[in-house]
Amino acid sequence: MEFRQLEYFLALARTLSFTRTAHELYVVQSAVSQQIAKLEAELGVRLFERTSKRVVLTEAGELLRTRAEALTQMAQSIESEVGSFGQEVKGTLRVGLSQGAHAALDLVQLFARYHEAFPAVRLVIGDRHTALKELAASVASFELDVAFVSHDAALGLPHGLRGVTLATEELVVVCHPGHPLADRASTTLEELAASGPVLDSAPETRLRTIVDGAWQRAGIQRTSAIEVFDTGQLARYAAHGLGAALVSTAGLRFVSPPAGQRDFTILQLEEGIGYSVSCIFRSALQNSPPSRHFLALIADSGLDPEVSQHLREAAGTAEL
């Protein structure tokens, strides 16, 4: 039995889908099937029941999942802690992202800085568009080391986890210069709904949940023109006159026009709709060296001093 087989097994036990497992592991689906079949043959038991519609763990599979999780966590801890005695920090850092998390920090730049500082660490980033509950459970079970979520850190987290709110993002209205509201500095949801079609993010996105709640609380019906899953593209759709869109202020920095180019207009929303982006992680003693160095790097990213202090506490003595 090899650790690679256990990695495939645990991924399939989590997703219960050969297709999704292959996508997560960046391999072809047949490779997943072969590794699982080989593992079952070596153990002499069936680990999954397969039908044309679903995959489920057997009783033997449930037992192996419990043991395999503990075994892989121990192996990762040994790799990280023993490797920390050398000149390089080694091991694996697994980071989970929910939809909207990129709004608070330039995470791509953050990951690039981390890779440059610690090239011997394997960096695994899962941009899963997953809800807070699932990401928190993954951090608590050591499947992930850190997660960025578009929720307030004050929300309940499992025992042993900590969280800090990195930023609170305000939603603004973006529209074409020819839009009926384009000459205004601010507007309301009622005026926005009366001005014409509104661009929406897809129903499964965090932004859509927030926006739907705001419309419902206001008791206003809007006409939705287009649904866009990639929320970073909403401003571009609005810029081309396809409707007005509600987007986060921080998200605009990745799509705003060059200085002096007016290809869309920004209006403040008088209702003051916003959402928080937070980082969740384990307490200091449960964090591996790669995790501690990553938290220290976030702490040095120009955040609020109190937030940075919480991150440094979780980072322990790690310094860049």
C-alpha positions as CSV (number, residue, x, y, z in Angstrom):
1,M,0.0,0.0,0.0
2,E,1.4,3.4,-1.1
3,F,0.7,6.9,0.1
4,R,-0.2,7.8,-3.4
5,Q,-3.0,5.2,-3.3
6,L,-4.2,6.7,0.0
7,E,-4.2,10.2,-1.6
8,Y,-6.4,8.9,-4.4
9,F,-8.6,7.0,-2.0
10,L,-9.2,10.0,0.4
11,A,-10.0,12.3,-2.5
12,L,-12.6,9.8,-3.9
13,A,-14.0,9.3,-0.4
14,R,-14.5,13.0,-0.1
15,T,-16.0,13.7,-3.6
16,L,-17.7,10.3,-4.2
17,S,-17.1,11.1,-7.9
18,F,-14.4,9.6,-10.1
19,T,-14.7,12.6,-12.4
20,R,-14.3,15.2,-9.7
21,T,-11.4,13.3,-8.1
22,A,-9.5,13.2,-11.4
23,H,-10.1,16.9,-11.8
24,E,-8.8,17.7,-8.3
25,L,-5.7,15.5,-8.7
26,Y,-5.0,16.6,-12.3
27,V,-5.0,13.1,-13.7
28,V,-7.2,11.2,-16.1
29,Q,-10.2,9.3,-14.7
30,S,-8.8,5.9,-15.6
31,A,-5.8,6.6,-13.3
32,V,-8.1,7.0,-10.4
33,S,-10.0,3.8,-11.2
34,Q,-6.7,1.9,-11.5
35,Q,-5.3,3.1,-8.2
36,I,-8.5,2.3,-6.3
37,A,-8.8,-1.1,-7.9
38,K,-5.2,-1.8,-7.0
39,L,-5.7,-0.8,-3.4
40,E,-8.9,-2.9,-3.1
41,A,-7.0,-5.9,-4.6
42,E,-4.1,-5.5,-2.1
43,L,-6.5,-5.2,0.9
44,G,-8.9,-7.9,-0.4
45,V,-12.0,-5.9,0.2
46,R,-14.3,-3.5,-1.7
47,L,-13.9,0.1,-0.5
48,F,-16.6,1.6,-2.6
49,E,-20.0,0.4,-4.0
50,R,-20.4,1.7,-7.6
51,T,-23.6,2.1,-9.5
52,S,-24.4,4.0,-12.7
53,K,-25.6,6.9,-10.7
54,R,-23.4,7.1,-7.5
55,V,-20.4,6.0,-5.6
56,V,-20.7,5.2,-1.8
57,L,-18.2,4.1,0.8
58,T,-18.5,0.5,2.2
59,E,-18.1,-0.2,5.9
60,A,-14.5,-1.2,5.1
61,G,-14.0,2.0,3.2
62,E,-15.3,4.1,6.2
63,L,-12.8,2.4,8.5
64,L,-9.9,2.9,6.0
65,R,-10.8,6.6,5.6
66,T,-10.5,7.2,9.4
67,R,-7.1,5.4,9.5
68,A,-5.8,6.9,6.3
69,E,-6.6,10.5,7.4
70,A,-4.7,10.0,10.6
71,L,-1.8,8.3,8.8
72,T,-1.4,11.0,6.1
73,Q,-1.7,13.7,8.7
74,M,1.1,12.1,10.7
75,A,3.3,11.7,7.6
76,Q,2.8,15.3,6.6
77,S,3.7,16.4,10.1
78,I,6.8,14.3,10.2
79,E,7.8,15.6,6.8
80,S,7.3,19.2,7.8
81,E,8.8,19.1,11.3
82,V,11.8,17.0,10.5
83,G,12.4,19.1,7.3
84,S,12.3,22.3,9.4
85,F,15.7,21.3,11.0
86,G,17.4,21.7,7.6
87,Q,18.1,25.0,5.9
88,E,14.8,24.9,3.9
89,V,11.2,24.7,5.0
90,K,9.8,21.6,3.4
91,G,6.4,19.9,3.3
92,T,3.0,20.7,1.8
93,L,0.7,23.7,2.3
94,R,-2.9,23.2,1.3
95,V,-5.1,26.3,1.0
96,G,-8.8,26.4,0.3
97,L,-10.7,29.3,-1.3
98,S,-14.4,30.1,-1.4
99,Q,-16.0,32.2,-4.1
100,G,-15.3,35.9,-3.4
101,A,-12.2,35.3,-1.3
102,H,-9.9,37.0,-3.8
103,A,-11.5,40.3,-3.1
104,A,-9.7,41.0,0.2
105,L,-6.1,40.3,-0.8
106,D,-4.2,39.8,-4.0
107,L,-3.9,36.1,-3.3
108,V,-2.1,35.2,-6.5
109,Q,0.7,37.7,-5.5
110,L,0.6,36.3,-1.9
111,F,1.1,32.7,-3.2
112,A,3.9,33.9,-5.5
113,R,5.7,35.6,-2.6
114,Y,5.4,32.4,-0.5
115,H,6.7,30.2,-3.3
116,E,9.6,32.5,-3.8
117,A,10.5,32.5,-0.1
118,F,9.9,28.7,0.4
119,P,10.4,26.9,-3.0
120,A,10.8,23.5,-1.3
121,V,7.2,23.6,0.0
122,R,4.6,22.0,-2.3
123,L,1.7,24.5,-2.6
124,V,-1.7,23.0,-3.2
125,I,-4.5,25.6,-3.8
126,G,-8.1,24.5,-4.1
127,D,-10.4,27.2,-5.6
128,R,-13.5,25.2,-4.8
129,H,-16.3,27.8,-4.5
130,T,-17.1,25.9,-1.3
131,A,-19.3,27.0,1.6
132,L,-17.8,28.0,5.0
133,K,-19.0,24.9,6.7
134,E,-17.2,22.5,4.3
135,L,-14.0,24.5,4.2
136,A,-13.9,24.8,8.0
137,A,-14.4,21.1,8.4
138,S,-11.5,20.5,5.9
139,V,-9.2,22.7,8.0
140,A,-10.3,21.0,11.3
141,S,-9.6,17.5,9.8
142,F,-6.2,18.6,8.5
143,E,-7.3,18.2,4.9
144,L,-6.5,21.9,4.5
145,D,-4.1,24.1,6.4
146,V,-5.7,27.5,5.8
147,A,-8.9,28.6,4.1
148,F,-10.1,32.0,2.8
149,V,-13.8,32.4,3.0
150,S,-16.3,35.2,2.2
151,H,-17.9,35.2,5.6
152,D,-17.4,37.0,8.9
153,A,-14.8,35.3,11.1
154,A,-17.1,35.9,14.1
155,L,-19.4,33.2,12.8
156,G,-19.3,29.9,14.7
157,L,-16.2,27.7,13.8
158,P,-15.5,24.1,14.9
159,H,-13.5,23.7,18.1
160,G,-9.8,24.2,17.6
161,L,-10.2,26.7,14.7
162,R,-9.5,30.4,14.7
163,G,-10.5,33.0,12.3
164,V,-9.7,36.7,11.5
165,T,-11.7,39.0,9.3
166,L,-9.3,40.4,6.7
167,A,-11.6,43.0,5.1
168,T,-15.2,44.1,4.7
169,E,-16.1,44.7,1.1
170,E,-18.7,47.2,0.0
171,L,-20.9,46.6,-3.0
172,V,-21.2,49.4,-5.6
173,V,-23.2,49.8,-8.8
174,V,-21.2,49.6,-12.0
175,C,-22.8,50.7,-15.3
176,H,-22.1,52.0,-18.8
177,P,-21.7,55.8,-19.2
178,G,-24.9,55.8,-21.2
179,H,-26.9,54.1,-18.5
180,P,-29.9,56.2,-17.1
181,L,-28.2,56.4,-13.7
182,A,-24.7,57.2,-14.9
183,D,-24.7,60.9,-14.0
184,R,-25.6,60.1,-10.4
185,A,-23.0,59.8,-7.5
186,S,-25.2,57.3,-5.7
187,T,-28.5,55.3,-6.1
188,T,-30.9,53.0,-4.3
189,L,-32.0,49.5,-5.0
190,E,-35.5,50.9,-5.9
191,E,-34.0,53.3,-8.5
192,L,-31.7,50.6,-9.8
193,A,-34.6,48.2,-10.4
194,A,-36.6,50.9,-12.2
195,S,-33.7,51.9,-14.4
196,G,-33.6,48.7,-16.4
197,P,-32.2,45.1,-16.4
198,V,-29.7,44.2,-13.8
199,L,-26.7,41.8,-14.2
200,D,-26.5,39.0,-11.7
201,S,-23.9,36.5,-10.7
202,A,-24.9,32.8,-10.9
203,P,-27.2,31.4,-8.2
204,E,-24.5,29.2,-6.6
205,T,-22.1,32.2,-6.0
206,R,-21.6,33.8,-2.6
207,L,-22.2,37.3,-4.2
208,R,-25.6,36.2,-5.5
209,T,-26.6,35.0,-2.0
210,I,-25.8,38.4,-0.6
211,V,-27.4,40.4,-3.4
212,D,-30.6,38.2,-3.3
213,G,-30.9,38.8,0.4
214,A,-30.6,42.6,0.0
215,W,-33.3,42.7,-2.7
216,Q,-35.6,40.5,-0.6
217,R,-35.1,42.7,2.5
218,A,-36.0,45.7,0.5
219,G,-39.1,44.0,-0.9
220,I,-38.1,44.9,-4.5
221,Q,-38.3,42.8,-7.6
222,R,-35.7,43.4,-10.3
223,T,-35.4,42.2,-13.9
224,S,-32.3,40.1,-14.3
225,A,-30.7,40.3,-17.8
226,I,-27.7,38.0,-17.6
227,E,-26.3,35.6,-15.0
228,V,-22.5,35.5,-14.9
229,F,-20.6,32.8,-12.9
230,D,-17.3,34.6,-13.0
231,T,-18.1,37.6,-10.7
232,G,-14.9,39.3,-11.9
233,Q,-16.4,39.7,-15.3
234,L,-19.6,41.5,-14.1
235,A,-18.0,44.9,-14.4
236,R,-16.9,44.1,-18.0
237,Y,-20.5,43.1,-19.0
238,A,-21.8,46.3,-17.4
239,A,-19.1,48.4,-19.2
240,H,-20.5,47.2,-22.5
241,G,-24.0,48.3,-21.7
242,L,-25.6,45.0,-21.0
243,G,-27.1,46.2,-17.7
244,A,-26.0,47.5,-14.3
245,A,-24.2,45.2,-11.9
246,L,-23.5,45.1,-8.1
247,V,-19.8,44.3,-7.5
248,S,-17.3,44.6,-4.7
249,T,-15.1,47.6,-4.4
250,A,-11.9,45.5,-4.0
251,G,-12.8,43.3,-6.9
252,L,-12.8,46.3,-9.2
253,R,-9.1,46.8,-8.8
254,F,-8.6,43.7,-11.1
255,V,-10.9,44.9,-13.8
256,S,-11.0,48.7,-13.6
257,P,-10.0,50.7,-16.7
258,P,-6.6,52.4,-17.1
259,A,-6.3,56.0,-15.7
260,G,-8.2,58.5,-17.9
261,Q,-10.3,55.8,-19.7
262,R,-14.0,56.0,-18.8
263,D,-15.5,52.7,-20.0
264,F,-17.8,52.3,-17.0
265,T,-19.2,54.4,-14.2
266,I,-19.3,53.6,-10.5
267,L,-22.1,54.6,-8.1
268,Q,-22.4,54.3,-4.4
269,L,-25.3,52.2,-3.1
270,E,-27.2,54.0,-0.4
271,E,-28.3,50.8,1.3
272,G,-24.7,50.0,2.2
273,I,-24.5,46.3,1.3
274,G,-21.3,44.5,2.0
275,Y,-19.7,41.2,3.0
276,S,-16.6,40.1,5.0
277,V,-13.6,38.0,3.8
278,S,-11.9,36.0,6.5
279,C,-9.0,33.6,7.0
280,I,-9.5,30.5,9.1
281,F,-6.7,28.3,10.5
282,R,-5.8,26.0,13.4
283,S,-4.2,27.0,16.7
284,A,-0.4,27.4,16.8
285,L,0.5,24.0,18.2
286,Q,-1.5,22.3,15.4
287,N,0.1,24.2,12.5
288,S,3.0,22.7,10.5
289,P,6.1,24.8,9.7
290,P,4.8,25.6,6.1
291,S,1.5,26.8,7.7
292,R,3.2,28.9,10.3
293,H,5.3,30.6,7.7
294,F,2.3,31.2,5.5
295,L,0.3,32.8,8.3
296,A,3.3,35.0,9.1
297,L,3.4,36.1,5.5
298,I,-0.3,37.1,5.6
299,A,0.4,39.0,8.9
300,D,3.0,41.1,7.1
301,S,0.6,42.0,4.2
302,G,-0.4,45.4,5.6
303,L,-3.4,44.3,7.6
304,D,-5.0,45.9,10.7
305,P,-2.5,45.5,13.6
306,E,-4.9,43.5,15.7
307,V,-5.6,41.1,12.8
308,S,-1.9,40.7,12.2
309,Q,-1.3,40.0,15.8
310,H,-3.8,37.1,15.8
311,L,-2.1,35.7,12.7
312,R,1.4,36.0,14.3
313,E,0.2,34.1,17.4
314,A,-1.0,31.2,15.2
315,A,2.4,31.4,13.3
316,G,4.3,30.9,16.6
317,T,7.9,31.8,16.2
318,A,7.9,31.6,12.4
319,E,9.6,34.5,10.7
320,L,10.3,35.4,7.1
